[in-house]
């Protein structure tokens, strides 16, 4: 039975997921299924596209500033009070669609350039959330890789939901279930709530974190990577070292 490795994806530090994949490759752990969501869909998608952790790392180092521009402020701050599911549902009922504050076509063009047209290979799953049906959706083997990445990067408020329904799973349930859950914690300033709306959004964040914590409680192993920067030059190295230590210990 394949070992299931699940990545969150709420902030830019998750570009360092390639470090975990590099460690698994070096340890010859081939019978794995990778589940990713949010920003981790980029390094995981590139790794399965290139089959090379070094090539993936080079692409991430080249592209991380472009991704930061496309996805900030969420890229730098992670889960935030401005993109809560409850607010999304209210806005979707009020209008015909939630277009977001940026042009989603720019995001789609970027993904089309970064990822050639191809199907998702065996071993990779990209998880998103369907707002219309209120459930998790998995893009898996045989599905369009570009579609999956676009859905996984369509962060609420910033961009319209992909196909007017899909948003990153990382902003709803935090992380897919798995045998090993990988979490990147990006340290930053803590801003106290200022008004009633802030408290409302924070209560929704707390619900998301409770779901994430429950899934972590069911996992066999937790790999936590604490980061002070979202640069893959930093996060990938730290994740690689932590993964070697964790999976080397498990192997023994």
VEXROKOL-250752 format. One line per 10 residues: their letters; for each residue x, y, z of N, C-alpha, C. Coordinates in nm, 4 decimals. Layout:
% residues N
A> X/Y/Z/X/Y/Z/X/Y/Z | ...
END
This chain:
% residues 252
XXXXXXXXXX> 0.0846/-0.1201/0.0000/0.0000/0.0000/0.0000/0.0878/0.1247/0.0000 | 0.0521/0.2213/-0.0821/0.1322/0.3426/-0.0953/0.1251/0.4271/0.0316 | 0.2372/0.4888/0.0645/0.2423/0.5846/0.1744/0.1881/0.7172/0.1227 | 0.0931/0.7768/0.1947/0.0303/0.9015/0.1503/0.0942/1.0194/0.2220 | 0.1568/1.1074/0.1439/0.2202/1.2286/0.1954/0.1313/1.3466/0.1590 | 0.0845/1.4208/0.2595/-0.0071/1.5320/0.2346/0.0574/1.6651/0.2709 | 0.0471/1.7603/0.1791/0.1020/1.8941/0.1989/-0.0118/1.9955/0.2123 | 0.0024/2.0882/0.3071/-0.0848/2.2044/0.3105/-0.0431/2.2993/0.1987 | -0.0842/2.4263/0.2082/-0.0457/2.5166/0.0994/-0.0957/2.6571/0.1166 | -0.1019/2.7046/0.2400/-0.1621/2.8355/0.2639/-0.0660/2.9518/0.2458
XXXXXXXXXX> 0.0651/2.9260/0.2364/0.1618/3.0351/0.2232/0.2755/2.9964/0.1300 | 0.3584/3.0955/0.0975/0.4646/3.0747/0.0014/0.5750/2.9822/0.0460 | 0.5874/2.9568/0.1763/0.6910/2.8658/0.2245/0.6727/2.7251/0.1697 | 0.5498/2.6929/0.1269/0.5231/2.5595/0.0750/0.5927/2.5324/-0.0587 | 0.6539/2.6327/-0.1196/0.7394/2.6043/-0.2354/0.8530/2.5115/-0.1947 | 0.8865/2.5134/-0.0658/0.9916/2.4260/-0.0140/0.9525/2.2796/-0.0089 | 0.8300/2.2461/-0.0480/0.7870/2.1058/-0.0508/0.8788/2.0196/-0.1366 | 0.9451/2.0821/-0.2323/1.0378/2.0069/-0.3181/1.1503/1.9452/-0.2355 | 1.1852/2.0053/-0.1219/1.2877/1.9472/-0.0360/1.2457/1.8135/0.0209 | 1.1183/1.8010/0.0568/1.0651/1.6742/0.1065/1.0670/1.5694/-0.0048
XXXXXXXXXX> 1.0256/1.6086/-0.1239/1.0227/1.5165/-0.2373/1.1631/1.4711/-0.2759 | 1.2592/1.5608/-0.2635/1.3994/1.5243/-0.2916/1.4490/1.4198/-0.1923 | 1.4167/1.4395/-0.0647/1.4590/1.3440/0.0376/1.3957/1.2070/0.0141 | 1.2673/1.2050/-0.0202/1.1996/1.0776/-0.0461/1.2616/1.0050/-0.1651 | 1.2986/1.0817/-0.2660/1.3612/1.0217/-0.3853/1.4972/0.9627/-0.3492 | 1.5761/1.0346/-0.2713/1.7082/0.9856/-0.2324/1.6990/0.8626/-0.1424 | 1.5923/0.8544/-0.0630/1.5728/0.7390/0.0245/1.5047/0.6233/-0.0487 | 1.4836/0.6405/-0.1797/1.4241/0.5368/-0.2641/1.2852/0.4969/-0.2170 | 1.2113/0.5938/-0.1667/1.0717/0.5690/-0.1282/0.9837/0.6022/-0.2487 | 0.9641/0.5029/-0.3323/0.8929/0.5258/-0.4579/0.7436/0.4983/-0.4481
XXXXXXXXXX> 0.7039/0.4109/-0.3555/0.5633/0.3738/-0.3445/0.4898/0.4753/-0.2564 | 0.4718/0.5961/-0.3103/0.4058/0.7026/-0.2355/0.2983/0.7683/-0.3215 | 0.2004/0.8236/-0.2540/0.1011/0.9098/-0.3172/0.1149/1.0480/-0.2558 | 0.1285/1.1489/-0.3389/0.1441/1.2867/-0.2923/0.0116/1.3591/-0.3075 | -0.0379/1.4120/-0.1954/-0.1576/1.4959/-0.1957/-0.1159/1.6391/-0.1638 | -0.1554/1.7326/-0.2464/-0.1171/1.8715/-0.2246/-0.2378/1.9624/-0.2430 | -0.2250/2.0849/-0.1968/-0.3325/2.1830/-0.2108/-0.2720/2.3224/-0.2030 | -0.3443/2.4225/-0.2517/-0.2933/2.5585/-0.2457/-0.1602/2.5719/-0.3172 | -0.0699/2.6442/-0.2550/0.0586/2.6748/-0.3183/0.1468/2.5517/-0.3359 | 0.1300/2.4495/-0.2539/0.2131/2.3293/-0.2694/0.1850/2.2570/-0.4007
XXXXXXXXXX> 0.0747/2.2903/-0.4688/0.0479/2.2298/-0.5994/0.1547/2.2680/-0.7018 | 0.2192/2.3836/-0.6820/0.3221/2.4270/-0.7780/0.4470/2.3383/-0.7690 | 0.5137/2.3267/-0.6525/0.6319/2.2402/-0.6487/0.5991/2.0931/-0.6737 | 0.4857/2.0452/-0.6237/0.4509/1.9052/-0.6461/0.4211/1.8797/-0.7930 | 0.3475/1.9714/-0.8560/0.3188/1.9573/-0.9983/0.4450/1.9613/-1.0828 | 0.5367/2.0528/-1.0488/0.6622/2.0619/-1.1233/0.7492/1.9383/-1.1039 | 0.7500/1.8858/-0.9830/0.8296/1.7653/-0.9560/0.7783/1.6473/-1.0386 | 0.6475/1.6283/-1.0419/0.5937/1.5169/-1.1188/0.6038/1.5428/-1.2689 | 0.6146/1.6704/-1.3070/0.6328/1.7023/-1.4481/0.7757/1.6740/-1.4929 | 0.8733/1.7147/-1.4121/1.0140/1.7022/-1.4506/1.0780/1.5724/-1.4043
XXXXXXXXXX> 1.0222/1.5129/-1.2961/1.0799/1.3942/-1.2326/1.2206/1.4212/-1.1810 | 1.2499/1.5484/-1.1587/1.3830/1.5870/-1.1111/1.3698/1.6906/-1.0006 | 1.4113/1.6582/-0.8764/1.4048/1.7588/-0.7699/1.4957/1.8781/-0.7960 | 1.6103/1.8550/-0.8593/1.7023/1.9650/-0.8869/1.6457/2.0602/-0.9922 | 1.5850/2.0043/-1.0965/1.5234/2.0873/-1.1993/1.4049/2.1639/-1.1400 | 1.3268/2.0965/-1.0569/1.2138/2.1626/-0.9915/1.2610/2.2771/-0.9037 | 1.3655/2.2520/-0.8272/1.4202/2.3557/-0.7400/1.4650/2.4774/-0.8216 | 1.5333/2.4534/-0.9329/1.5805/2.5637/-1.0175/1.4637/2.6469/-1.0700 | 1.3563/2.5797/-1.1103/1.2386/2.6511/-1.1594/1.1739/2.7341/-1.0487 | 1.1695/2.6794/-0.9286/1.1083/2.7507/-0.8170/1.1896/2.8732/-0.7773
XXXXXXXXXX> 1.3214/2.8590/-0.7754/1.4079/2.9729/-0.7433/1.3907/3.0833/-0.8469 | 1.3738/3.0430/-0.9728/1.3541/3.1409/-1.0799/1.2179/3.2082/-1.0709 | 1.1162/3.1328/-1.0289/0.9785/3.1807/-1.0387/0.9187/3.2323/-0.9089 | 0.9856/3.2178/-0.7954/0.9160/3.2454/-0.6705/0.8750/3.3913/-0.6550 | 0.9532/3.4826/-0.7088/0.9152/3.6241/-0.7013/0.7927/3.6544/-0.7887 | 0.7827/3.5858/-0.9026/0.6640/3.6020/-0.9858/0.5398/3.5486/-0.9140 | 0.5545/3.4351/-0.8477/0.4434/3.3790/-0.7711/0.4053/3.4700/-0.6546 | 0.5049/3.5291/-0.5934/0.4785/3.6213/-0.4834/0.3944/3.7398/-0.5318 | 0.4278/3.7938/-0.6497/0.3514/3.9059/-0.7046/0.2083/3.8651/-0.7381 | 0.1922/3.7445/-0.7887/0.0597/3.6974/-0.8275/-0.0292/3.6687/-0.7070
XXXXXXXXXX> 0.0319/3.6244/-0.5969/-0.0470/3.5709/-0.4856/-0.0393/3.6519/-0.3566 | 0.0405/3.7577/-0.3536/0.0426/3.8415/-0.2339/-0.0900/3.9165/-0.2196 | -0.1326/3.9441/-0.0950/-0.0608/3.9300/0.0323/-0.0656/3.7903/0.0929 | -0.1423/3.6985/0.0311/-0.1586/3.5658/0.0887/-0.0295/3.4851/0.0852 | 0.0513/3.5032/-0.0180/0.1775/3.4320/-0.0316/0.2662/3.4565/0.0900 | 0.2715/3.5803/0.1363/0.3607/3.6179/0.2458/0.3004/3.5986/0.3843 | 0.1652/3.5983/0.3930/0.1003/3.5980/0.5240/0.0236/3.4710/0.5551 | -0.0046/3.3897/0.4554/-0.0773/3.2669/0.4804/-0.2246/3.2911/0.5047 | -0.2873/3.2012/0.5795/-0.4306/3.2120/0.6048/-0.4605/3.3450/0.6715 | -0.5625/3.4117/0.6180/-0.5843/3.5505/0.6543/-0.7327/3.5773/0.6711
XXXXXXXXXX> -0.7634/3.6730/0.7546/-0.9034/3.7026/0.7851/-0.9825/3.7557/0.6664 | -0.9134/3.7880/0.5555/-0.9836/3.8462/0.4413/-1.0334/3.7427/0.3412 | -1.0125/3.6167/0.3679/-1.0533/3.5179/0.2668/-1.1246/3.3990/0.3291 | -1.2222/3.4246/0.4061/-1.2926/3.3208/0.4775/-1.4075/3.2629/0.3954 | -1.4311/3.1363/0.4140/-1.5340/3.0660/0.3381/-1.6731/3.1231/0.3628 | -1.7029/3.1562/0.4856/-1.8361/3.2104/0.5147/-1.8615/3.3384/0.4358 | -1.7602/3.4265/0.4307/-1.7748/3.5510/0.3556/-1.7917/3.5222/0.2070 | -1.7198/3.4206/0.1568/-1.7310/3.3842/0.0160/-1.8726/3.3406/-0.0188 | -1.9307/3.2587/0.0653/-2.0650/3.2090/0.0364/-2.1673/3.3223/0.0348 | -2.1497/3.4170/0.1267/-2.2401/3.5322/0.1294/-2.2257/3.6131/0.0010
XXXXXXXXXX> -2.1012/3.6394/-0.0387/-2.0771/3.7187/-0.1588/-2.1282/3.6486/-0.2844 | -2.1151/3.5162/-0.2881/-2.1616/3.4430/-0.4057/-2.3140/3.4473/-0.4171 | -2.3837/3.4541/-0.3046/-2.5299/3.4643/-0.3083/-2.5749/3.6036/-0.3519 | -2.4928/3.7042/-0.3195/-2.5298/3.8421/-0.3500/-2.5129/3.8731/-0.4986 | -2.4043/3.8254/-0.5584/-2.3753/3.8592/-0.6983/-2.3778/3.7389/-0.7891 | -2.3564/3.7631/-0.9188/-2.3541/3.6548/-1.0161/-2.2283/3.5701/-1.0023 | -2.1183/3.6335/-0.9684/-1.9929/3.5609/-0.9487/-1.8999/3.6470/-0.8646 | -1.8017/3.5816/-0.8088/-1.7026/3.6523/-0.7281/-1.5762/3.6665/-0.8131 | -1.5600/3.7836/-0.8721/-1.4524/3.8015/-0.9688/-1.3161/3.8220/-0.9060 | -1.3114/3.8664/-0.7807/-1.1827/3.8922/-0.7191/-1.1291/4.0283/-0.7587
XXXXXXXXXX> -1.0241/4.0688/-0.6913/-0.9702/4.2029/-0.7136/-0.8651/4.2053/-0.8249 | -0.8232/4.0889/-0.8728/-0.7246/4.0829/-0.9798/-0.7791/4.0047/-1.0984 | -0.7169/4.0269/-1.2121/-0.7584/3.9606/-1.3348/-0.7156/3.8135/-1.3322 | -0.8128/3.7245/-1.3254/-0.7816/3.5817/-1.3167/-0.7151/3.5307/-1.4451 | -0.7390/3.5971/-1.5566/-0.6767/3.5525/-1.6820/-0.5250/3.5636/-1.6751 | -0.4753/3.6613/-1.6009/-0.3298/3.6750/-1.5850/-0.2732/3.5533/-1.5116 | -0.3434/3.5096/-1.4080/-0.3014/3.3889/-1.3358/-0.3049/3.2669/-1.4268 | -0.4109/3.2542/-1.5040/-0.4249/3.1378/-1.5914/-0.3145/3.1352/-1.6977 | -0.2823/3.2510/-1.7528/-0.1747/3.2562/-1.8530/-0.0415/3.2143/-1.7922 | -0.0185/3.2579/-1.6704/0.1069/3.2218/-1.6027/0.1167/3.0701/-1.5849
XXXXXXXXXX> 0.0085/3.0088/-1.5397/0.0085/2.8636/-1.5202/0.0293/2.7920/-1.6532 | -0.0319/2.8413/-1.7600/-0.0172/2.7789/-1.8919/0.1278/2.7828/-1.9395 | 0.2000/2.8893/-1.9036/0.3403/2.8995/-1.9427/0.4275/2.8074/-1.8575 | 0.3989/2.8020/-1.7287/0.4817/2.7233/-1.6363/0.4604/2.5733/-1.6537 | 0.3370/2.5345/-1.6868/0.3045/2.3934/-1.7016/0.2604/2.3640/-1.8440 | 0.3300/2.2751/-1.9133/0.2849/2.2361/-2.0470/0.1563/2.1551/-2.0359 | 0.0829/2.1476/-2.1450/-0.0417/2.0720/-2.1447/-0.0114/1.9240/-2.1236 | -0.0582/1.8702/-2.0134/-0.0396/1.7284/-1.9860/-0.1377/1.6835/-1.8782 | -0.1532/1.5531/-1.8662/-0.2413/1.4957/-1.7666/-0.1650/1.4734/-1.6361 | -0.2395/1.4697/-1.5276/-0.1780/1.4410/-1.3979/-0.1323/1.2951/-1.3964
XXXXXXXXXX> -0.0063/1.2697/-1.3623/0.0437/1.1314/-1.3613/0.0008/1.0566/-1.2357 | 0.0167/0.9267/-1.2388/-0.0149/0.8440/-1.1230/0.0740/0.8860/-1.0055 | 0.0171/0.8886/-0.8879/0.0937/0.9241/-0.7686/0.0736/1.0654/-0.7206 | 0.0100/1.1500/-0.8024/-0.0120/1.2897/-0.7644/-0.1610/1.3194/-0.7565 | -0.2015/1.3840/-0.6474/-0.3387/1.4307/-0.6304/-0.3368/1.5774/-0.5880 | -0.4162/1.6598/-0.6534/-0.4285/1.8008/-0.6172/-0.5710/1.8221/-0.5657 | -0.5808/1.8605/-0.4389/-0.7101/1.8719/-0.3714/-0.7562/2.0178/-0.3684 | -0.8835/2.0388/-0.4010/-0.9442/2.1718/-0.3956/-1.0798/2.1595/-0.3251 | -1.1474/2.2737/-0.3081/-1.2793/2.2728/-0.2446/-1.3823/2.3298/-0.3403 | -1.4943/2.2594/-0.3527/-1.6041/2.3008/-0.4389/-1.7039/2.3809/-0.3552
XXXXXXXXXX> -1.7111/2.5123/-0.3808/-1.8008/2.5984/-0.3040/-1.9473/2.5679/-0.3297 | -1.9794/2.5270/-0.4521/-2.1190/2.5044/-0.4861/-2.1749/2.3794/-0.4192 | -2.0925/2.2754/-0.4104/-2.1389/2.1505/-0.3501/-2.0925/2.1340/-0.2059 | -2.0046/2.2232/-0.1605/-1.9579/2.2171/-0.0230/-1.8797/2.0915/0.0093 | -1.7904/2.0503/-0.0810/-1.7140/1.9279/-0.0570/-1.5751/1.9378/-0.1190 | -1.4883/1.8481/-0.0744/-1.3540/1.8386/-0.1307/-1.3589/1.7681/-0.2663 | -1.2740/1.8147/-0.3571/-1.2654/1.7548/-0.4905/-1.1189/1.7227/-0.5179 | -1.0955/1.6068/-0.5761/-0.9588/1.5632/-0.6046/-0.9357/1.5598/-0.7552 | -0.8340/1.6332/-0.8011/-0.7832/1.6191/-0.9369/-0.6739/1.5132/-0.9305 | -0.6954/1.4018/-0.9983/-0.6001/1.2918/-0.9906/-0.5569/1.2418/-1.1263
XXXXXXXXXX> -0.5065/1.1196/-1.1288/-0.4502/1.0597/-1.2492/-0.5446/1.0755/-1.3687 | -0.4911/1.1323/-1.4761/-0.5676/1.1493/-1.5991/-0.6376/1.2832/-1.6123 | -0.6493/1.3586/-1.5015/-0.7098/1.4912/-1.5082/-0.6087/1.5929/-1.5621 | -0.6589/1.7069/-1.6059/-0.5725/1.8094/-1.6638/-0.4916/1.8796/-1.5547 | -0.3596/1.8767/-1.5674/-0.2717/1.9349/-1.4659/-0.2901/2.0856/-1.4558 | -0.3025/2.1526/-1.5690/-0.3209/2.2982/-1.5671/-0.4494/2.3362/-1.4934 | -0.5568/2.2658/-1.5202/-0.6835/2.2951/-1.4526/-0.6672/2.2820/-1.3013 | -0.6006/2.1767/-1.2596/-0.5838/2.1518/-1.1167/-0.5032/2.2615/-1.0497 | -0.3948/2.3051/-1.1133/-0.3103/2.4094/-1.0545/-0.3845/2.5429/-1.0524 | -0.4568/2.5744/-1.1577/-0.5350/2.6988/-1.1603/-0.6375/2.7009/-1.0473
XXXXXXXXXX> -0.7064/2.5900/-1.0261/-0.8035/2.5823/-0.9173/-0.7342/2.5970/-0.7825 | -0.6163/2.5378/-0.7705/-0.5449/2.5379/-0.6436/-0.4844/2.6732/-0.6090 | -0.4688/2.7604/-0.7081/-0.4109/2.8932/-0.6847/-0.5153/3.0057/-0.6885 | -0.6410/2.9704/-0.7070/-0.7461/3.0737/-0.7158/-0.7893/3.1164/-0.5762 | -0.7008/3.1878/-0.5097/-0.7252/3.2265/-0.3713/-0.8421/3.3244/-0.3611 | -0.9309/3.2986/-0.2657/-1.0496/3.3824/-0.2489/-1.0162/3.5300/-0.2336 | -1.1072/3.6118/-0.2803/-1.0979/3.7574/-0.2782/-0.9968/3.8067/-0.3813 | -0.8797/3.7442/-0.3872/-0.7781/3.7854/-0.4838/-0.8212/3.7511/-0.6264 | -0.8677/3.6265/-0.6462/-0.9137/3.5812/-0.7772/-1.0522/3.5181/-0.7642 | -1.1231/3.5153/-0.8725/-1.2530/3.4483/-0.8729/-1.2307/3.2983/-0.8564
XXXXXXXXXX> -1.3258/3.2269/-0.7978/-1.3129/3.0810/-0.7902/-1.2979/3.0221/-0.9305 | -1.2131/2.9244/-0.9455/-1.1922/2.8636/-1.0761/-1.3213/2.7958/-1.1214 | -1.3608/2.8252/-1.2451/-1.4881/2.7789/-1.3008/-1.6062/2.8209/-1.2119 | -1.5860/2.9305/-1.1394/-1.6881/2.9859/-1.0503/-1.7294/2.8898/-0.9390 | -1.6367/2.7983/-0.9001/-1.6728/2.7057/-0.7930/-1.5553/2.6561/-0.7102 | -1.4350/2.6465/-0.7678/-1.3244/2.5838/-0.6968/-1.2309/2.6857/-0.6324 | -1.1945/2.6607/-0.5047/-1.0967/2.7414/-0.4331/-0.9963/2.6464/-0.3682 | -0.8807/2.6987/-0.3254/-0.7804/2.6121/-0.2629/-0.8331/2.5446/-0.1366 | -0.8068/2.4152/-0.1240/-0.8487/2.3420/-0.0047/-0.7804/2.3953/0.1203 | -0.6603/2.4495/0.1035/-0.5828/2.4974/0.2185/-0.6543/2.6075/0.2950
XXXXXXXXXX> -0.7499/2.6739/0.2316/-0.8218/2.7820/0.2977/-0.9549/2.7370/0.3558 | -0.9834/2.6075/0.3470/-1.1101/2.5569/0.3983/-1.0875/2.4515/0.5060 | -1.0127/2.3463/0.4722/-0.9848/2.2413/0.5703/-0.8370/2.2318/0.6052 | -0.7547/2.3172/0.5449/-0.6140/2.3247/0.5827/-0.5227/2.2323/0.5071 | -0.5539/2.1020/0.5050/-0.4646/2.0029/0.4454/-0.5442/1.8759/0.4163 | -0.5103/1.8031/0.3094/-0.5750/1.6736/0.2876/-0.5316/1.5729/0.3944 | -0.6142/1.4713/0.4165/-0.5758/1.3639/0.5080/-0.4602/1.2841/0.4484 | -0.3752/1.2277/0.5330/-0.2627/1.1486/0.4847/-0.1917/1.0767/0.5963 | -0.1037/0.9830/0.5591/-0.0226/0.9118/0.6581/0.0804/1.0049/0.7203 | 0.1397/1.0895/0.6359/0.2360/1.1899/0.6814/0.1845/1.3256/0.6347
XXXXXXXXXX> 0.1685/1.4182/0.7275/0.1233/1.5533/0.6934/0.2394/1.6500/0.7091 | 0.2623/1.7275/0.6042/0.3727/1.8236/0.6015/0.3156/1.9644/0.6156 | 0.3650/2.0368/0.7152/0.3162/2.1715/0.7441/0.4339/2.2683/0.7471 | 0.4237/2.3756/0.6699/0.5232/2.4826/0.6723/0.4648/2.5997/0.7507 | 0.5300/2.6373/0.8580/0.4844/2.7501/0.9388/0.5710/2.8714/0.9086 | 0.5089/2.9741/0.8529/0.5792/3.0960/0.8150/0.5612/3.1999/0.9239 | 0.6695/3.2330/0.9892/0.6621/3.3281/1.0996/0.6429/3.4694/1.0465 | 0.5622/3.5461/1.1183/0.5365/3.6837/1.0773/0.4727/3.7613/1.1898 | 0.4368/3.8844/1.1595/0.3735/3.9691/1.2604/0.2337/3.9189/1.2940 | 0.1987/3.9314/1.4204/0.0637/3.8985/1.4642/-0.0141/4.0286/1.4807
XXXXXXXXXX> -0.1234/4.0410/1.4053/-0.2034/4.1627/1.4098/-0.3284/4.1372/1.4929 | -0.3471/4.2083/1.6025/-0.4659/4.1874/1.6854/-0.5915/4.2320/1.6118 | -0.7062/4.1697/1.6417/-0.8318/4.2102/1.5786/-0.8683/4.3534/1.6149 | -0.9285/4.4239/1.5179/-0.9599/4.5655/1.5382/-1.1082/4.5938/1.5508 | -1.1907/4.5042/1.4976/-1.3344/4.5306/1.4982/-1.4115/4.3992/1.4949 | -1.5441/4.4096/1.4939/-1.6296/4.2905/1.4982/-1.6087/4.2009/1.3761 | -1.5848/4.2638/1.2588/-1.5635/4.1847/1.1383/-1.4365/4.1011/1.1498 | -1.3319/4.1602/1.2092/-1.2088/4.0846/1.2309/-1.2351/3.9624/1.3189 | -1.3131/3.9806/1.4235/-1.3442/3.8690/1.5121/-1.4236/3.7605/1.4391 | -1.5127/3.8013/1.3492/-1.5894/3.7048/1.2717/-1.4982/3.6212/1.1838
XXXXXXXXXX> -1.4071/3.6867/1.1125/-1.3149/3.6144/1.0268/-1.2220/3.5245/1.1080 | -1.1752/3.5736/1.2221/-1.0858/3.4945/1.3051/-1.1539/3.3698/1.3594 | -1.2834/3.3790/1.3862/-1.3551/3.2608/1.4335/-1.3617/3.1545/1.3243 | -1.3713/3.1990/1.1970/-1.3726/3.1044/1.0861/-1.2342/3.0417/1.0663 | -1.1296/3.1225/1.0840/-0.9935/3.0704/1.0793/-0.9772/2.9613/1.1834 | -1.0304/2.9859/1.3017/-1.0186/2.8887/1.4099/-1.0850/2.7566/1.3721 | -1.1980/2.7622/1.3020/-1.2648/2.6391/1.2592/-1.1789/2.5635/1.1587 | -1.1182/2.6380/1.0649/-1.0294/2.5737/0.9681/-0.9122/2.5069/1.0386 | -0.8548/2.5756/1.1353/-0.7412/2.5209/1.2084/-0.7807/2.3988/1.2914 | -0.9042/2.3961/1.3408/-0.9492/2.2791/1.4164/-0.9581/2.1561/1.3250
XXXXXXXXXX> -1.0076/2.1775/1.2023/-1.0134/2.0665/1.1066/-0.8726/2.0191/1.0733 | -0.7828/2.1139/1.0505/-0.6441/2.0801/1.0198/-0.5813/2.0027/1.1351 | -0.6047/2.0476/1.2572/-0.5488/1.9809/1.3751/-0.6039/1.8396/1.3895 | -0.7332/1.8212/1.3615/-0.7937/1.6887/1.3697/-0.7301/1.5937/1.2677 | -0.7030/1.6437/1.1480/-0.6408/1.5594/1.0453/-0.4963/1.5267/1.0820 | -0.4296/1.6218/1.1425/-0.2943/1.5958/1.1877/-0.2940/1.4905/1.2987 | -0.3989/1.4923/1.3811/-0.4087/1.3942/1.4882/-0.4266/1.2522/1.4376 | -0.4857/1.2373/1.3191/-0.5068/1.1050/1.2600/-0.3841/1.0544/1.1841 | -0.2940/1.1442/1.1489/-0.1770/1.1053/1.0700/-0.0780/1.0236/1.1536 | -0.0004/0.9411/1.0857/0.1018/0.8606/1.1537/0.2224/0.9457/1.1921
XXXXXXXXXX> 0.2533/1.0428/1.1084/0.3696/1.1291/1.1318/0.3355/1.2718/1.0909 | 0.3962/1.3679/1.1602/0.3836/1.5091/1.1249/0.5232/1.5635/1.0969 | 0.5392/1.6270/0.9830/0.6649/1.6938/0.9495/0.6386/1.8437/0.9494 | 0.6889/1.9110/1.0512/0.6672/2.0549/1.0642/0.7960/2.1291/1.0299 | 0.7839/2.2248/0.9392/0.8988/2.3044/0.8954/0.8714/2.4503/0.9285 | 0.9485/2.5051/1.0218/0.9322/2.6454/1.0606/1.0235/2.7322/0.9760 | 0.9677/2.8397/0.9212/1.0424/2.9232/0.8265/1.0278/3.0707/0.8616 | 1.1319/3.1449/0.8349/1.1272/3.2899/0.8502/1.1245/3.3592/0.7151 | 1.1306/3.2801/0.6073/1.1303/3.3335/0.4711/1.0529/3.2377/0.3820 | 0.9920/3.2911/0.2771/0.9221/3.2062/0.1808/1.0099/3.1692/0.0620
XXXXXXXXXX> 1.1337/3.2126/0.0617/1.2249/3.1805/-0.0480/1.2534/3.0304/-0.0502 | 1.2356/2.9651/-0.1654/1.2651/2.8212/-0.1729/1.4123/2.7894/-0.1484 | 1.5004/2.8867/-0.1672/1.6416/2.8646/-0.1365/1.6601/2.8334/0.0123 | 1.5711/2.8860/0.0941/1.5749/2.8608/0.2386/1.4827/2.7459/0.2772 | 1.3585/2.7508/0.2309/1.2590/2.6538/0.2764/1.2864/2.5123/0.2252 | 1.3347/2.4992/0.1014/1.3613/2.3668/0.0458/1.4735/2.2971/0.1216 | 1.5779/2.3702/0.1556/1.6896/2.3124/0.2309/1.6443/2.2671/0.3690 | 1.5680/2.3517/0.4362/1.5220/2.3140/0.5702/1.4290/2.1930/0.5637 | 1.3384/2.1917/0.4651/1.2468/2.0786/0.4513/1.3214/1.9507/0.4176 | 1.4225/1.9612/0.3340/1.5037/1.8458/0.2960/1.5709/1.7846/0.4184
XXXXXXXXXX> 1.6300/1.8678/0.5012/1.6985/1.8189/0.6208/1.6011/1.7547/0.7188 | 1.4856/1.8176/0.7386/1.3856/1.7628/0.8306/1.3298/1.6307/0.7780 | 1.3093/1.6226/0.6475/1.2536/1.5009/0.5886/1.3521/1.3848/0.5970 | 1.4789/1.4108/0.5707/1.5796/1.3056/0.5840/1.5824/1.2513/0.7261 | 1.5727/1.3406/0.8212/1.5748/1.2990/0.9621/1.4514/1.2167/0.9964 | 1.3343/1.2621/0.9534/1.2100/1.1933/0.9856/1.2014/1.0575/0.9160 | 1.2167/1.0540/0.7853/1.1982/0.9301/0.7120/1.3144/0.8344/0.7324 | 1.4331/0.8879/0.7609/1.5444/0.8001/0.7950/1.5174/0.7291/0.9266 | 1.4595/0.8003/1.0234/1.4262/0.7406/1.1527/1.3160/0.6379/1.1375 | 1.2143/0.6697/1.0559/1.1038/0.5771/1.0346/1.1537/0.4507/0.9670
XX> 1.2461/0.4669/0.8706/1.2985/0.3546/0.7965/1.3710/0.2574/0.8874 | 1.4451/0.3096/0.9862/1.5186/0.2249/1.0789/1.4233/0.1510/1.1733
END
